[in-house]
């Protein structure tokens, strides 16, 4: 279950002097509070949703939102030095961006490693590839490498989700069919994305 919604936090309190309250018509001061609204997921702020300004007459104690007050008071309020949006309200967004950056970096590094693996195959390398059955995927494991060829044992199973190949990549599933390719053929299969991932322990 995903918990999400909106909330607010108090950013600043202050006094607005020499104003006339529309309710009691007394020249007095008003206490104001600035609240920052934000959206959250699992109580972690994701991004800000603006500010709410609340003012209270110090004489009659009536409370107003800023937009409910006369323009003169609104202008006076805007001349006050107000706080900006705190970084905390962006913390969830910052976490999301860091996660995206991490996975992008990891993916780029893995692709760099694959570029090396495909030209220097080693025993135990696992190649994820498109199966002959359309829309299915399987894997094959390197069992021998010669000067110009690579020999594999194929996985006994196929799966219909490209990203779920780990579910069938088990030692007990490599028992039957074996075959060999030239190193040039392996590079070609990788370039045309029939082989789409290479893992090395």
Secondary structure by P-SEA (a helix, b strand, c coil): cbbbbbbcccccccccccccccccccbbbbbbbbbbbbcccccccccccbbbbbbbccccccccccccccaaaaaaaaaccccccccccaaaaaaaaaaaaaaaaaaaaaaaaaaaaaacccccbbbbbbccccccccbbbbccccccbbbbbbbcccccccccccccccccccccccccccaaaaaaaaaaccccccccc
